[in-house]
Amino acid sequence: MSFNLPEGHWLCTSDLIKELKISKATLYRRKEEGYFELGRHFLTTSPPPVDGSPSRANILWNVESCREVFVFWKPVGVTTNG
């Protein structure tokens, strides 16, 4: 299995929130609400734990893809009529 990652700058969480001028809470809230897609907006540095415990993986974020989310405010998979 292979796929292409979005081009552009990838930043860790602390650098992304500075770049976008948002709080960490806002970023993670939008992630939980479905605005960000794994592989398109963010990557994790390890797979999720198999026992259901919280992940301790670092997250890398694609700056351009994340910025688009905050411009259009459309969760992944939602289409608009028009």
C-alpha positions, 0 to 999 in steps of 0.5 A, spaced: 500 500 500 502 506 498 499 513 497 502 520 496 502 525 502 500 532 501 506 537 499 508 543 503 510 544 510 509 539 516 510 542 523 509 539 530 503 541 534 506 547 538 509 550 532 503 549 528 498 553 533 503 558 533 503 559 526 496 559 525 495 563 532 490 558 535 490 554 541 492 547 542 485 546 545 481 549 539 486 545 534 484 538 538 477 540 538 477 541 531 480 534 530 475 531 534 469 534 530 472 531 524 475 537 521 482 534 520 483 527 516 489 522 518 494 523 512 491 529 509 492 534 515 496 530 520 500 524 521 502 520 527 509 518 529 506 511 531 500 507 530 495 507 536 495 503 542 492 496 541 489 496 548 485 502 547 490 507 552 491 514 549 496 515 544 503 518 546 505 519 539 507 525 536 503 529 531 505 532 525 500 537 521 500 539 514 500 547 515 497 549 508 491 543 509 490 545 516 489 553 514 484 551 509 480 548 514 480 554 518 478 558 511 472 554 509 470 551 516 468 544 512 469 538 516 472 532 512 466 528 507 461 534 508 459 537 501 455 543 500 450 544 495 451 549 489 
